[in-house]
Amino acid sequence: MQKRTQREDVLSELSNARYAMLRTYRRDGTAVDTPIWFEVQASSVVFRTKIGPKTKRLEARPDIELTPCDYKGQIRSDARTFAGQAMILSGAEAEEANRALHRRYGWQWNVVPLIKIPGVTNVHASLSLRERLRRARDRKVWPDSAIVRIAIG
């Protein structure tokens, strides 16, 4: 019987969660928490975010923490926190990760970020209805979005 590695345990626990609390850090060390949708891939986790303050934090300081949570960011009392290093993807690698995220979350992947949900920040609130409808059908990485890979451990 093979013994599982710590990384395999981490990825297994994360794959059983639908959301995770992503903790990034400002240059001064202040933590910033954001609930995210994610997909576990081989030895890493991928997620999409809007280009802006979070991507700037990740470029300046790629060390992060992930903790399984619910869609509002409520962390279960038994949830473990995992450390990792973030890297913003581009090109074919970003497109493949985006397709994996779409497979995991289905129709919700492109629709939920575009609608108002109580208690959830909508970073795309300023988009016109026409642009929201176009993006709801778009299977590619949105031009104002980034796909991020987190190497766990």
C-alpha positions as a Markdown table, in Angstrom:
| # | Residue | x | y | z |
|---|---|---|---|---|
| 1 | Met | 0.0 | 0.0 | 0.0 |
| 2 | Gln | 1.4 | 3.4 | -1.0 |
| 3 | Lys | 1.5 | 6.2 | 1.5 |
| 4 | Arg | -0.1 | 9.4 | 0.2 |
| 5 | Thr | 2.1 | 12.5 | 0.1 |
| 6 | Gln | 1.0 | 15.7 | 2.0 |
| 7 | Arg | 0.4 | 17.4 | -1.4 |
| 8 | Glu | -1.9 | 14.6 | -2.5 |
| 9 | Asp | -3.8 | 15.0 | 0.8 |
| 10 | Val | -4.1 | 18.7 | 0.3 |
| 11 | Leu | -5.3 | 18.4 | -3.3 |
| 12 | Ser | -7.8 | 15.7 | -2.3 |
| 13 | Glu | -9.3 | 17.8 | 0.5 |
| 14 | Leu | -9.5 | 20.8 | -1.8 |
| 15 | Ser | -11.1 | 18.8 | -4.6 |
| 16 | Asn | -14.0 | 17.9 | -2.2 |
| 17 | Ala | -14.8 | 21.7 | -1.8 |
| 18 | Arg | -16.6 | 23.9 | -4.2 |
| 19 | Tyr | -15.1 | 27.2 | -3.0 |
| 20 | Ala | -11.9 | 28.2 | -1.3 |
| 21 | Met | -10.9 | 31.3 | 0.6 |
| 22 | Leu | -7.8 | 32.8 | -1.1 |
| 23 | Arg | -5.6 | 34.8 | 1.1 |
| 24 | Thr | -3.2 | 37.2 | -0.7 |
| 25 | Tyr | -1.0 | 39.8 | 0.8 |
| 26 | Arg | -0.4 | 43.5 | 0.2 |
| 27 | Arg | 3.2 | 44.8 | 0.1 |
| 28 | Asp | 2.9 | 45.8 | 3.7 |
| 29 | Gly | 2.0 | 42.2 | 4.7 |
| 30 | Thr | -1.8 | 42.9 | 5.3 |
| 31 | Ala | -3.8 | 39.8 | 4.4 |
| 32 | Val | -6.7 | 40.1 | 1.9 |
| 33 | Asp | -9.2 | 37.3 | 1.8 |
| 34 | Thr | -11.5 | 36.5 | -1.2 |
| 35 | Pro | -13.7 | 33.4 | -1.8 |
| 36 | Ile | -12.9 | 31.8 | -5.2 |
| 37 | Trp | -14.1 | 29.0 | -7.5 |
| 38 | Phe | -11.2 | 26.8 | -8.5 |
| 39 | Glu | -10.2 | 23.5 | -10.1 |
| 40 | Val | -7.6 | 21.0 | -8.8 |
| 41 | Gln | -5.2 | 19.9 | -11.6 |
| 42 | Ala | -2.4 | 17.4 | -11.1 |
| 43 | Ser | -0.3 | 19.1 | -8.4 |
| 44 | Ser | -1.9 | 22.6 | -8.5 |
| 45 | Val | -5.0 | 24.6 | -8.3 |
| 46 | Val | -6.3 | 27.1 | -11.0 |
| 47 | Phe | -8.7 | 30.0 | -10.7 |
| 48 | Arg | -9.9 | 33.0 | -12.6 |
| 49 | Thr | -9.8 | 36.6 | -11.3 |
| 50 | Lys | -10.4 | 40.0 | -12.8 |
| 51 | Ile | -7.2 | 41.9 | -13.6 |
| 52 | Gly | -6.7 | 44.5 | -10.9 |
| 53 | Pro | -5.6 | 44.8 | -7.3 |
| 54 | Lys | -5.5 | 41.0 | -6.7 |
| 55 | Thr | -3.3 | 40.3 | -9.7 |
| 56 | Lys | -1.0 | 43.1 | -8.7 |
| 57 | Arg | -0.8 | 41.6 | -5.2 |
| 58 | Leu | 0.0 | 38.1 | -6.7 |
| 59 | Glu | 2.7 | 39.5 | -9.0 |
| 60 | Ala | 4.3 | 41.4 | -6.1 |
| 61 | Arg | 4.0 | 38.7 | -3.5 |
| 62 | Pro | 3.0 | 35.2 | -4.9 |
| 63 | Asp | 2.8 | 33.4 | -1.6 |
| 64 | Ile | -0.9 | 32.6 | -0.8 |
| 65 | Glu | -3.1 | 30.5 | 1.5 |
| 66 | Leu | -6.2 | 28.5 | 0.5 |
| 67 | Thr | -8.9 | 27.3 | 2.9 |
| 68 | Pro | -12.1 | 25.4 | 1.9 |
| 69 | Cys | -15.1 | 27.6 | 2.5 |
| 70 | Asp | -18.7 | 28.3 | 1.3 |
| 71 | Tyr | -19.7 | 30.8 | -1.4 |
| 72 | Lys | -19.8 | 33.7 | 1.1 |
| 73 | Gly | -16.4 | 32.9 | 2.5 |
| 74 | Gln | -17.5 | 31.2 | 5.7 |
| 75 | Ile | -14.8 | 28.7 | 6.7 |
| 76 | Arg | -15.8 | 25.4 | 8.3 |
| 77 | Ser | -14.4 | 24.8 | 11.8 |
| 78 | Asp | -12.6 | 21.7 | 10.6 |
| 79 | Ala | -11.1 | 23.2 | 7.4 |
| 80 | Arg | -7.4 | 23.2 | 7.0 |
| 81 | Thr | -5.4 | 26.0 | 5.4 |
| 82 | Phe | -2.8 | 25.3 | 2.7 |
| 83 | Ala | 0.1 | 27.4 | 1.5 |
| 84 | Gly | 1.1 | 27.8 | -2.1 |
| 85 | Gln | 2.8 | 30.0 | -4.7 |
| 86 | Ala | 0.7 | 31.7 | -7.4 |
| 87 | Met | 1.6 | 32.3 | -11.0 |
| 88 | Ile | -0.5 | 34.1 | -13.6 |
| 89 | Leu | -0.9 | 32.0 | -16.7 |
| 90 | Ser | -1.1 | 33.1 | -20.3 |
| 91 | Gly | -1.7 | 31.7 | -23.8 |
| 92 | Ala | -2.6 | 28.0 | -24.3 |
| 93 | Glu | -2.0 | 27.2 | -20.6 |
| 94 | Ala | -4.5 | 29.8 | -19.5 |
| 95 | Glu | -7.1 | 28.7 | -22.1 |
| 96 | Glu | -6.8 | 25.0 | -21.0 |
| 97 | Ala | -7.2 | 26.0 | -17.3 |
| 98 | Asn | -10.2 | 28.1 | -18.2 |
| 99 | Arg | -11.8 | 25.1 | -20.0 |
| 100 | Ala | -11.2 | 22.9 | -17.0 |
| 101 | Leu | -12.9 | 25.5 | -14.8 |
| 102 | His | -15.8 | 25.7 | -17.2 |
| 103 | Arg | -16.1 | 21.9 | -17.1 |
| 104 | Arg | -16.2 | 21.9 | -13.3 |
| 105 | Tyr | -18.8 | 24.7 | -12.9 |
| 106 | Gly | -20.8 | 24.3 | -16.1 |
| 107 | Trp | -23.2 | 27.1 | -17.1 |
| 108 | Gln | -22.5 | 28.9 | -13.8 |
| 109 | Trp | -18.9 | 29.6 | -14.8 |
| 110 | Asn | -19.7 | 32.5 | -17.2 |
| 111 | Val | -23.2 | 33.5 | -15.8 |
| 112 | Val | -22.8 | 33.9 | -12.1 |
| 113 | Pro | -20.0 | 36.5 | -12.3 |
| 114 | Leu | -22.3 | 38.7 | -14.4 |
| 115 | Ile | -25.4 | 38.7 | -12.1 |
| 116 | Lys | -26.2 | 40.3 | -8.8 |
| 117 | Ile | -26.2 | 37.8 | -5.9 |
| 118 | Pro | -26.9 | 39.1 | -2.3 |
| 119 | Gly | -23.7 | 39.0 | -0.2 |
| 120 | Val | -21.4 | 38.5 | -3.2 |
| 121 | Thr | -19.3 | 41.3 | -4.8 |
| 122 | Asn | -19.9 | 41.5 | -8.6 |
| 123 | Val | -16.8 | 42.9 | -10.1 |
| 124 | His | -18.4 | 43.1 | -13.5 |
| 125 | Ala | -21.4 | 45.3 | -12.4 |
| 126 | Ser | -20.4 | 48.1 | -14.8 |
| 127 | Leu | -20.7 | 46.0 | -18.0 |
| 128 | Ser | -23.6 | 46.7 | -20.3 |
| 129 | Leu | -26.3 | 44.1 | -20.8 |
| 130 | Arg | -25.0 | 43.4 | -24.3 |
| 131 | Glu | -21.5 | 42.7 | -23.0 |
| 132 | Arg | -22.8 | 40.5 | -20.2 |
| 133 | Leu | -24.8 | 38.4 | -22.7 |
| 134 | Arg | -21.7 | 38.1 | -25.0 |
| 135 | Arg | -19.5 | 37.0 | -22.1 |
| 136 | Ala | -22.1 | 34.5 | -20.9 |
| 137 | Arg | -21.6 | 32.7 | -24.2 |
| 138 | Asp | -17.8 | 33.2 | -24.4 |
| 139 | Arg | -15.7 | 30.1 | -23.7 |
| 140 | Lys | -12.4 | 31.9 | -23.9 |
| 141 | Val | -10.5 | 33.8 | -21.1 |
| 142 | Trp | -12.2 | 37.2 | -20.8 |
| 143 | Pro | -9.9 | 40.1 | -21.8 |
| 144 | Asp | -10.1 | 41.7 | -18.4 |
| 145 | Ser | -9.5 | 38.4 | -16.6 |
| 146 | Ala | -6.4 | 36.4 | -15.6 |
| 147 | Ile | -6.1 | 32.7 | -14.9 |
| 148 | Val | -3.9 | 31.9 | -12.0 |
| 149 | Arg | -2.1 | 28.6 | -11.1 |
| 150 | Ile | -1.3 | 27.9 | -7.5 |
| 151 | Ala | 1.5 | 25.4 | -6.8 |
| 152 | Ile | 0.6 | 23.8 | -3.4 |
| 153 | Gly | 3.2 | 23.1 | -0.8 |
